[in-house]
Amino acid sequence: MVAGEVSGDLLAGRLLDGLTARWPDLQAYGIGGPQMAGHGFRALWPYEKLAVRGYVEVLRHYREIVGIRRQLRDRLLADRPPLFIGVDAPDFNLDLEAALRPAGVRTVQFVCPSIWAWRAGRVEKIHHSCDHVLCIFPFEPELLARHGIAATYVGHPLADVIPRQPDRAAARRALGLPQEGEVLAILPGSRASEVRYLAPAFFQAAARVQAERRGIRLVVPTVPSQTAAVRAAAAAAGLGAGLQIVEGRSHEALEACDLTLIASGTATLEAALFKRPMVIAYRMNRLSFEIMKRQALQPWVGLPNILLRESAVPELLQHDATPERLAGAVLEWLARPDRMAAVHEKFSALHDRLQRDTAQLATDAIEKVLQTA
């Protein structure tokens, strides 16, 4: 198995839960993180090695990433395991699967690459690389079937993990936050490049929000490797009082908050499943942004908006993601409780659509793939 970031580690951990329940003697290894390790997974490399986003950023780490893929490919071709599962990270996993499949290793891609959002030409690569695709969004299997790609909708594991009715009071107690008063969760991303590009603007925006909403508390979950950078960005913005930085615990932060200022990515779907209003933002290297913008097939980048097919929450991208505009979007939510209640209802309906027994459905599909070997 290969998972290339925090969200992939979480998804893979849920999948391993189902796999080890069906095959207790299962041995799994590859690239992963702590959630996978908790299910007995042996990581030959940590997922942080692959946690790079954007064309220019990938180029900076290209030689190391390609070297890791080559070493893993050679190891897997020598071992010939019955199954390889790539968890998201399509730029890394599809090429690896393309090398393994002709050698008789069955390949399953867990999370369909976003051919419906950008890079539609990637569908031929999926056809060539994957025996089966496990889809986390309901419209994807039909789209893949048009190209002769076998796929199964398994629901989104996060919809099963995140409670249908979040307990804000319990989350605030767990984090030591007051029961009364407003809480803003700030999630500037888990990658170093995301923190570098987003954290300064996020914290400058938060300082503006604090000046307008006296007493608002700020909670910032981080991954351990980025805690120092996050603390430095917060200090540079003059934040101190009312700020709480915690390692991990992003779900508790989202459950405890009233709304979130958040980097585009899987975390936005987590926020939606917690029924929290949000302001989505993203900044990256200018050249990377221009390349990705030209390949976009959707008018949105945030998963909640893409799944709802509407601009349910604001998106501020690249040069629009200024402290002034970010703060303004946050303050607009806080001034409109009726709007916050309306988006809560939309996210509740979305939760219903995404909730399935993912581990069971995915394991059933994997068993059928193995039976055809």
Stockholm file with secondary structure:
# STOCKHOLM 1.0

chainA/1-373         MVAGEVSGDLLAGRLLDGLTARWPDLQAYGIGGPQMAGHGFRALWPYEKLAVRGYVEVLRHYREIVGIRRQLRDRLLADRPPLFIGVDAPDFNLDLEAALRPAGVRTVQFVCPSIWAWRAGRVEKIHHSCDHVLCIFPFEPELLARHGIAATYVGHPLADVIPRQPDRAAARRALGLPQEGEVLAILPGSRASEVRYLAPAFFQAAARVQAERRGIRLVVPTVPSQTAAVRAAAAAAGLGAGLQIVEGRSHEALEACDLTLIASGTATLEAALFKRPMVIAYRMNRLSFEIMKRQALQPWVGLPNILLRESAVPELLQHDATPERLAGAVLEWLARPDRMAAVHEKFSALHDRLQRDTAQLATDAIEKVLQTA
#=GR chainA/1-373 SS CEECSHHHHHHHHHHHHHHHHHCTTCCCEEEECHHHHTTTCEEEEEGGGGCCCSHHHHHHTHHHHHHHHHHHHHHHHHHCCSEEEEESCHHHHHHHHHHHGGGTCEEEEESCCCTTTBCGGGHHHHHHHCSEEEESSTTHHHHHHTTTCCEEECCCHHHHHSCSSCCHHHHHHHHTCCSSSCEEEEECCSSHHHHHHHHHHHHHHHHHHHHHSTTCEEEEEECGGGHHHHHHHHHHTTCCTTEEEEESCHHHHHHHCSEEEEESSHHHHHHHHTTCCEEEEECCCHHHHHHHHHHBCSSCCSHHHHHHTSCCSCEEEGGGCCHHHHHHHHHHHHTCHHHHHHHHHHHHHHHHHHCSCHHHHHHHHHHHHHHTC
#=GC SS_cons         CEECSHHHHHHHHHHHHHHHHHCTTCCCEEEECHHHHTTTCEEEEEGGGGCCCSHHHHHHTHHHHHHHHHHHHHHHHHHCCSEEEEESCHHHHHHHHHHHGGGTCEEEEESCCCTTTBCGGGHHHHHHHCSEEEESSTTHHHHHHTTTCCEEECCCHHHHHSCSSCCHHHHHHHHTCCSSSCEEEEECCSSHHHHHHHHHHHHHHHHHHHHHSTTCEEEEEECGGGHHHHHHHHHHTTCCTTEEEEESCHHHHHHHCSEEEEESSHHHHHHHHTTCCEEEEECCCHHHHHHHHHHBCSSCCSHHHHHHTSCCSCEEEGGGCCHHHHHHHHHHHHTCHHHHHHHHHHHHHHHHHHCSCHHHHHHHHHHHHHHTC
//
